[in-house]
Amino acid sequence: MKARIALLSVALGLCSPTFAHTLNTPALTSQFYYDGLIMTPDGKGYFGQNWVENATEVTLFPKNGNTALWTLTLTNAQGQPIVGEPVEISAAPLTLIAPQWREPSDMAARFSSSVRTKVLTRIEQGLFRLKAPFEISSPMTDARGQISVSINNFHSCGNDSVPGSDQFVARAGTQQLTLTVKCAVTGLVAIPDTPSQGLTTAGLVGRHLHPDLLSALQSLGRAWHAQPGKPTGMPDYLTITGATMRWGGINPPHFTHKFGGTIDIRPIGTQAGPISVGDAAYDRQATQSLVDALVQLGATQIIFADNLTGVTQIKANHKNHLHVSFLSEPLEPWHSDASDTDDEGLHWHHYDDIYDIRYFIPKVKQLSPKAFKFNLGQ
């Protein structure tokens, strides 16, 4: 009989240290909850709720107010909660780790000297986040065997092939979970250089836009390219000199251009290359026609140094480009104070309680090239 029991024990593994360890091994599981702006691959988006069980990777839109909840549950082998167990949470940059993206002084140095102090202040205030800050509900599991980790989004999304990300690690005894939190405006597309079709770029670092905006600008470019009667030397293409980083977010030295709905575009001159208001080659009438077309497409804000019809703000430091936004609320920075403006003279704006995709996704009219009429004063 004893021999039979011994054989049965071996067969069942009851005497195996490995099997015994498996029976007593706790389990650490998680749920990720996100209530905020959720982007779809085609550049569309919606505000909604998202639950992911045992997520290993999530993407947060770089908008203040988008806070996620990472709930960790520790149970024993029988599925019962383990109460009062210490849980350690740590986070560190995983991608986009260069100091110019992650260190306050290095980030501030990428902006003009006149606003570097302001940039540092915004970082200290938590409005310009270079990493994903977090808070935990308790250092130990509660009666349900849980702790909750509140994770705020950050704004260093970057321009690389993969977006900026932080890696979170949760440790409870011998158990460990990792979570990669990415920063990205998904669905943006690169601006192609196609002067033969009327649209090109110059000096861009961030060269991405929302696909709807790019499509509309390409139609405008084709119309300009086909426009007859342009003076000799006037380029038959439009030039974009400012757009958005590959994944949105902070775009030094700009305070704006964070969501793919804003461009800088060169005024029209009677020669190719950089043109500024006041230059002999600056063509005021042709630039007025460009402004008219941008308004026709649905521009909500145009900043320029010349008081043309359709320009919403006249700024002396915008002589060599028109700053054009197609967002319903074109103030893209993160905080609002009537006396506080950014380097382009725009007020900061606080988006914590705004749940309207029109603030972050441009709404543009898709017009055929034939819909544009240019008055070149010839």
Disulfide bonds with the S-S distance in Angstrom:
Cys157-Cys183 2.11
